[in-house]
């Protein structure tokens, strides 16, 4: 059985987040949480939070045990890009892009 959790509009670029996601993809949940808790990156904190949400969904909604769950997929997509302007010399302006990301975590138990 598969269980899903989604975090939308996380304030980090998807490019920075994908490195962290590829490091834990396919791991058992307990090992992935241990790896992410010792990583200094902001993306590790956000993915860890989403994995814990998916585990809570599995336990409360479907009655699955957390020990049997494995990360089937961790997907990071681009979200909305907020555009801001910074004033420059001679009346011109630069665009500052504040990027966001959508994190999707799918867990499955070993009974395939």
N, C-alpha and C positions, 0 to 999 in steps of 0.2 A: 504494500500500500504506500502511496506517495502522499507527502504532506508539504504544503508550500507556505512561504512567508515572503512578503514584499515590503521593501522600504523605498518609498518614492521621494524624489527631490532631495537627496542627500547632498549637502553642500561641499562636494569634492568632485573633481573631474573624473570621468569614467576611465581615462587613460591611467591615472594614478591608482585607481581602485582595481584594475584588471590584474596587476602584478600580484597583489595580495590574494585575489580570488583564485588565480591559477596555482598558488602555493598550497591551498587546502582542498582543492577539488578532488573528490574521490576518497577522502579520508573518513574514518569513523568520527562521529560527532565529538566524543570526549577528547580525542587526539587533536582535532581541529581547534577546539576551544582552548586547549593548552597552548598550541602554537600561536594562536592569535592573541592570547593574553600577554605574551612576552614580546610581541612585536611593537616597536615604537611608532608605527605609522597610524595616521588617523583612519585610513581605510580599514585597518585591522579591527579597530574598535567598532566601526559601523557594521562590518560583516559579522563580527562576533555577536553583536546585539541582535542582528537579524536571524542568525542561527539559533540563538537562545529563544527567540520568538517562535521559530518553527518547531523547536523541541516542545515548547509549551503547548502549541497547537496540537502536536501529535499526542501528547499525554492527556490533555483535557478533552479534545474533541473526538479522538479516535481510540483512546485507551491503549496506545502503544508504549512499550518500555523504551526509555532513552538510551539504554545500553546497546540495543540492537540497531539503532539508526545509523545510516551512512549518508554522507553528502553525495547525492546523485549528480546534482549540477548546481553551480553557483554562477549566475549570469549577471553581468553588469552592462546596462544599456545607458545611452546618453539621455539626459533629461532636458528640461528647459534651460536655455541659456539666457541669463539676465544681462542686459546691456546697460552699461553706465558710461558716462563721458567724463574725461579728465581734460580740463582746459589747458591749452598749450599756448605758445607764443604767437603773436600777431593775429589773435582772434580765431585760431583754429582749435580743433578738439580731437582727441584720440578716443576710440571706443575701448572700454575695458569689458571683457567677457567674463562673467561669473558663471562658471559651468556647474551643472548638477548631474546627478546620476541616479538611476533606478537599480536597486539590488533585488534580485530574485533568487531565493534559496529553495531548492527542492530536496527533501529528505526521503529516503526509502528504507524500509526494513529489509533484512536479508532474504525474506521469502519473496522471490521474484516472480 
